[in-house]
């Protein structure tokens, strides 16, 4: 497993280098033409932020964190969309920068495919984090089967913890959406609520209500609600991530609220996916016992 994981880490570090190179090509360096001068709406600087975040996640993946690998899969999807769009959406860029954007998107595609393969390989393992560790040794000995009561107590504990996780991250997402609507002025006596693009910001309240309603069913382990919650979270992740670019938003508070919403929606998707995957664990664990019988 360590051999399969190492290429993912190396590709992630290479992507970090490309993010920095892209910033240099865009002129984002001290004394450069885009160094906080208003060029590209001061959004080209975010390339360095992406490089820092990507490097931190790479270190966490290298240390054997399955959740970090799941997070990187989500980031790969984000970068696959963001890199081609920002190559043109922010204004005219040098050809070197455009090539770097698409090269980074290509690397992100490789990261996504490789990370998904590693994650799927680890699905059947009882201790996935141990298998993901680059320098860890794979477990060889089989552990004795716990008693039925112990399994039931542990399952109940996991179910309660999963319910709290799903409820907590979904509530955080809903609060971020509501805060965005309130800050934008969609309150009684504020902006007019319309279906036009200039007055449709109130829709974040609808997003929040839908997410909470679906989460209320998902916390009880309903598979359909869990899958629906993942879909809603991914849609909101894309919407929260790219609305500031399409609207050319420059208000730092709005950008911060969108960022919080994007990360909260990604957290909802990852937590829910983990709950769905964990639901099949008892079945996988019972196979050796049945074969032994």
C-alpha positions as CSV (number, residue, x, y, z in Angstrom):
1,X,0.0,0.0,0.0
2,X,2.9,2.4,0.8
3,X,4.2,1.9,-2.8
4,X,0.8,2.8,-4.2
5,X,0.4,5.8,-2.0
6,X,3.9,7.3,-2.7
7,X,3.0,8.5,-6.2
8,X,0.0,10.4,-4.9
9,X,2.2,12.3,-2.5
10,X,4.8,13.1,-5.2
11,X,2.1,14.3,-7.6
12,X,0.7,16.5,-4.9
13,X,4.1,18.1,-4.2
14,X,4.5,18.6,-8.0
15,X,1.1,20.3,-8.1
16,X,2.3,22.6,-5.3
17,X,5.3,23.6,-7.4
18,X,3.0,24.3,-10.4
19,X,0.8,26.5,-8.3
20,X,3.8,28.6,-7.3
21,X,5.0,28.7,-10.9
22,X,1.6,29.9,-12.1
23,X,1.7,32.7,-9.5
24,X,5.1,33.8,-10.9
25,X,3.9,33.7,-14.5
26,X,0.9,35.8,-13.5
27,X,3.3,38.4,-12.1
28,X,2.4,37.8,-8.5
29,X,5.7,38.5,-6.8
30,X,7.2,41.5,-5.0
31,X,7.5,44.3,-7.5
32,X,5.6,42.3,-10.1
33,X,2.8,43.7,-12.3
34,X,0.1,41.7,-10.4
35,X,1.5,42.0,-6.8
36,X,-1.7,43.4,-5.1
37,X,-2.1,46.0,-7.8
38,X,-5.7,45.1,-8.6
39,X,-4.8,43.1,-11.7
40,X,-6.9,39.9,-12.0
41,X,-9.1,41.4,-9.2
42,X,-6.3,40.4,-6.8
43,X,-7.4,36.8,-7.2
44,X,-4.2,35.5,-8.8
45,X,-2.5,35.6,-5.4
46,X,-4.7,32.7,-4.3
47,X,-2.5,30.4,-6.3
48,X,0.1,30.6,-3.4
49,X,-2.7,29.8,-0.9
50,X,-3.5,26.7,-3.0
51,X,0.1,25.7,-2.9
52,X,0.3,26.0,0.9
53,X,-2.9,24.1,1.4
54,X,-1.9,21.4,-1.0
55,X,1.5,20.9,0.6
56,X,-0.1,20.6,4.1
57,X,-2.5,18.0,2.9
58,X,0.3,16.1,1.1
59,X,2.2,16.0,4.4
60,X,-0.9,14.7,6.2
61,X,-1.5,12.0,3.5
62,X,2.2,11.0,3.8
63,X,1.7,10.5,7.5
64,X,-1.0,8.0,6.8
65,X,-4.3,9.8,7.2
66,X,-7.2,8.3,5.2
67,X,-9.4,11.4,5.8
68,X,-6.7,13.6,4.3
69,X,-6.7,11.4,1.3
70,X,-10.4,11.7,1.0
71,X,-10.0,15.5,1.4
72,X,-7.5,15.5,-1.4
73,X,-9.9,13.6,-3.7
74,X,-12.4,16.4,-3.1
75,X,-9.7,19.1,-3.8
76,X,-8.7,17.4,-7.0
77,X,-12.3,17.7,-8.2
78,X,-12.3,21.4,-7.3
79,X,-8.9,22.1,-9.0
80,X,-10.0,20.2,-12.1
81,X,-12.8,22.8,-12.5
82,X,-11.0,25.8,-11.1
83,X,-7.8,25.7,-13.0
84,X,-9.2,25.8,-16.6
85,X,-11.8,28.4,-15.6
86,X,-9.4,30.8,-13.9
87,X,-7.0,30.5,-16.9
88,X,-9.5,32.8,-18.8
89,X,-12.1,34.1,-16.3
90,X,-9.8,36.6,-14.6
91,X,-8.7,38.4,-17.7
92,X,-6.0,38.0,-20.3
93,X,-3.1,36.0,-19.0
94,X,0.3,35.1,-20.5
95,X,0.4,32.0,-22.6
96,X,2.9,30.5,-20.0
97,X,0.3,30.9,-17.3
98,X,-2.5,29.4,-19.3
99,X,-0.3,26.4,-20.1
100,X,0.6,26.0,-16.4
101,X,-3.1,26.1,-15.5
102,X,-3.9,23.3,-17.9
103,X,-0.8,21.3,-16.9
104,X,-1.9,21.6,-13.2
105,X,-5.4,20.4,-14.2
106,X,-3.7,17.4,-15.9
107,X,-1.7,16.6,-12.7
108,X,-4.8,17.0,-10.7
109,X,-6.5,14.4,-12.9
110,X,-3.7,12.0,-12.2
111,X,-3.9,12.7,-8.5
112,X,-7.6,12.0,-8.6
113,X,-7.3,8.7,-10.4
114,X,-4.4,7.5,-8.3
115,X,-5.9,8.6,-5.0
116,X,-9.2,6.9,-5.8
117,X,-7.4,3.7,-6.7
118,X,-5.5,3.8,-3.4
119,X,-8.6,4.6,-1.5
120,X,-10.5,1.7,-3.1
121,X,-7.6,-0.7,-2.3
122,X,-7.8,0.3,1.3
123,X,-11.6,-0.2,1.6
124,X,-11.4,-3.9,2.4
125,X,-8.7,-3.4,5.1
126,X,-9.8,-3.4,8.7
127,X,-7.1,-0.7,9.6
128,X,-7.0,1.6,6.6
129,X,-5.0,4.3,8.3
130,X,-2.2,1.8,9.1
131,X,-2.2,0.6,5.5
132,X,-2.0,4.1,4.2
133,X,1.1,4.9,6.3
134,X,4.1,5.3,4.1
135,X,6.5,3.9,6.7
136,X,4.2,1.7,8.6
137,X,4.1,-2.1,8.5
138,X,1.1,-3.9,7.3
139,X,-0.8,-5.9,9.9
140,X,-0.4,-9.7,9.5
141,X,-2.0,-11.3,12.4
142,X,-5.7,-11.8,12.7
143,X,-7.4,-10.4,15.8
144,X,-9.8,-12.6,17.7
145,X,-13.5,-11.9,17.0
146,X,-15.1,-9.7,19.7
147,X,-18.2,-10.8,21.5
148,X,-21.7,-10.0,20.1
149,X,-22.5,-7.6,22.9
150,X,-19.2,-5.8,22.4
151,X,-19.8,-5.5,18.7
152,X,-23.3,-4.1,19.3
153,X,-22.1,-1.6,21.8
154,X,-19.4,-0.4,19.5
155,X,-21.8,-0.2,16.6
156,X,-24.2,1.9,18.7
157,X,-21.3,4.2,19.7
158,X,-20.2,4.6,16.1
159,X,-23.8,5.3,15.0
160,X,-24.2,8.0,17.6
161,X,-20.8,9.5,16.7
162,X,-21.7,9.5,12.9
163,X,-25.0,11.1,13.6
164,X,-23.3,13.9,15.6
165,X,-20.7,14.3,12.9
166,X,-23.3,14.6,10.1
167,X,-25.5,16.9,12.1
168,X,-22.7,19.1,13.2
169,X,-21.1,19.7,9.8
170,X,-24.4,20.1,8.1
171,X,-25.4,22.7,10.8
172,X,-22.1,24.5,10.2
173,X,-22.9,24.6,6.5
174,X,-26.4,25.9,7.1
175,X,-25.0,28.6,9.4
176,X,-22.5,29.7,6.8
177,X,-25.2,29.9,4.1
178,X,-27.5,31.9,6.4
179,X,-24.7,34.2,7.4
180,X,-24.0,34.9,3.7
181,X,-27.7,35.8,3.1
182,X,-27.9,38.0,6.1
183,X,-24.7,39.9,5.2
184,X,-25.9,40.3,1.6
185,X,-28.9,42.1,3.0
186,X,-31.7,39.5,2.4
187,X,-33.5,40.3,5.7
188,X,-36.9,41.9,6.4
189,X,-36.6,45.5,5.2
190,X,-33.4,44.8,3.2
191,X,-33.0,43.8,-0.4
192,X,-35.9,42.8,-2.6
193,X,-36.2,39.0,-3.0
194,X,-36.6,38.3,-6.7
195,X,-35.7,35.5,-9.1
196,X,-33.4,37.9,-11.1
197,X,-29.6,37.5,-10.7
198,X,-29.3,40.7,-8.7
199,X,-32.0,39.7,-6.2
200,X,-31.6,35.9,-5.9
201,X,-29.2,35.8,-3.0
202,X,-32.0,34.7,-0.8
203,X,-31.7,31.2,-2.3
204,X,-29.0,30.4,0.2
205,X,-31.8,30.1,2.8
206,X,-33.4,27.5,0.7
207,X,-30.1,25.6,0.4
208,X,-29.8,25.7,4.1
209,X,-33.3,24.4,4.7
210,X,-32.9,21.6,2.2
211,X,-29.6,20.5,3.6
212,X,-31.0,20.4,7.2
213,X,-34.1,18.5,6.1
214,X,-32.1,15.8,4.3
215,X,-29.5,15.7,7.2
216,X,-32.4,15.1,9.6
217,X,-33.1,11.8,7.8
218,X,-29.4,11.0,7.1
219,X,-28.5,11.0,10.8
220,X,-30.8,7.9,11.2
221,X,-28.7,6.0,8.7
222,X,-31.1,6.2,5.8
223,X,-29.1,5.2,2.7
224,X,-31.1,7.3,0.3
225,X,-30.8,10.4,2.5
226,X,-27.1,9.8,2.9
227,X,-26.5,9.7,-0.8
228,X,-28.8,12.6,-1.4
229,X,-26.9,14.6,1.2
230,X,-23.6,13.9,-0.6
231,X,-25.1,15.1,-3.9
232,X,-26.4,18.3,-2.2
233,X,-23.0,18.9,-0.5
234,X,-21.1,18.5,-3.8
235,X,-23.4,20.9,-5.6
236,X,-23.0,23.5,-2.8
237,X,-19.3,22.9,-2.8
238,X,-19.1,23.9,-6.5
239,X,-21.5,26.7,-6.1
240,X,-19.8,28.2,-3.1
241,X,-16.4,27.9,-4.7
242,X,-17.1,29.4,-8.1
243,X,-19.8,32.0,-7.5
244,X,-17.2,34.6,-6.3
245,X,-15.3,34.1,-9.6
246,X,-18.4,34.4,-11.8
247,X,-19.7,37.4,-9.9
248,X,-16.2,39.0,-9.6
249,X,-16.8,39.4,-5.9
250,X,-14.1,41.4,-4.0
251,X,-15.7,41.9,-0.6
252,X,-13.4,40.0,1.8
253,X,-16.2,39.1,4.1
254,X,-18.3,37.6,1.3
255,X,-15.3,35.7,0.0
256,X,-14.6,34.4,3.5
257,X,-18.3,33.3,3.9
258,X,-18.1,31.5,0.6
259,X,-14.9,29.8,1.6
260,X,-16.4,28.6,4.9
261,X,-19.4,27.3,3.0
262,X,-17.2,25.5,0.5
263,X,-15.1,23.8,3.1
264,X,-18.2,23.0,5.2
265,X,-20.0,21.4,2.2
266,X,-16.9,19.4,1.4
267,X,-16.8,18.2,5.0
268,X,-20.4,17.2,4.8
269,X,-19.7,15.1,1.6
270,X,-16.6,13.5,3.1
271,X,-18.2,12.7,6.5
272,X,-21.3,11.3,4.8
273,X,-19.2,9.2,2.4
274,X,-17.3,7.8,5.3
275,X,-20.5,6.8,7.0
276,X,-21.8,5.0,3.9
277,X,-18.4,3.2,3.5
278,X,-18.3,2.3,7.2
279,X,-21.8,0.8,7.0
280,X,-20.4,-2.1,4.9
281,X,-17.6,-2.8,7.3
282,X,-19.5,-5.3,9.5
283,X,-20.3,-7.3,6.4
284,X,-16.7,-7.4,5.2
285,X,-15.5,-8.3,8.7
286,X,-17.9,-11.2,8.9
287,X,-16.6,-12.9,5.8
288,X,-13.5,-14.5,7.4
289,X,-15.6,-15.8,10.2
290,X,-18.1,-17.4,7.9
291,X,-15.3,-19.0,5.9
292,X,-13.7,-20.3,9.0
293,X,-17.0,-21.8,10.1
